[in-house]
């Protein structure tokens, strides 16, 4: 299987746009960057990790690092816009990122959703104008165009994840309290929050709450809470002059040493090194 490397396809940049038409011949491949593909017209078949999925005008796919896939054109009028980008194009702090889920939980987007394949429909047509504007900016190379494109890309991802989150929640109405629990964690992460505490607060067993996170987000409760806390810590390290001890306490860690270890494991830098590198950006 071919691996599309970032040097050949991005040519030293963090973002690039390519186009595919009915004459293009796809090959099975993976890549060292992220890809968002919008199907403008025609039909195709997308094979990802051996699973076949139909594509048509308005289909949008996002492919993560290392995912094997191929798009096979099914009609002569097939046309797609393929946006290739490095995570650090979204935010400089993502220089060490190797997955789309890390992009989603970054403070610029702030969604928690886990999968390695994202397939959306632009049913109401709100995404296509954004893609058209992005392509216009990319082709015209006006001053500030890459910053403008970055804003459009972030806006597009947020709109897509809203669709995804809404669909996921609608499909799981049996877990009526799950959205409330998630919102509670997002606003009370600095407090001592245990499964036992949530169990008493929301009148569910600890096992039931654990299963909600596994079922809805494919993540352990503890990992979800850690993601929220570390993301909040990144914001404080970038935007304030608070000490490491103060920030650790502000995001729910009583032990600064534990905070430093968790932060390093998640981000790839110590809190001090992260603050030095990204403070004020």
Secondary structure, 3 states (H helix, E strand, C coil): CEEECHHHHHCCCCEEEEEEECCCCCCCEEECCEEEEEEEECEEEEEECCEEEEEECCEEEEECCCCCEEEEECCCCCEEEEEEECHHHHCHHHCCCCCHHHHHHCCCCCCCCCCCEEEEECCCCCCHHHHHHHHHHHHHCCCCHHHHHHHHHHHHHHHHHHHHHHHHHHCCCCCCCHHHHHHHHHHHCCCCCCHHHHHHHHCCCHHHHHHHHHHHHCCCHHHHHHHHHHHHHHHHHHHCCCCHHHHHHHCCCCCHHHHHHHHHHHHCCCHHHHHHHHCCC
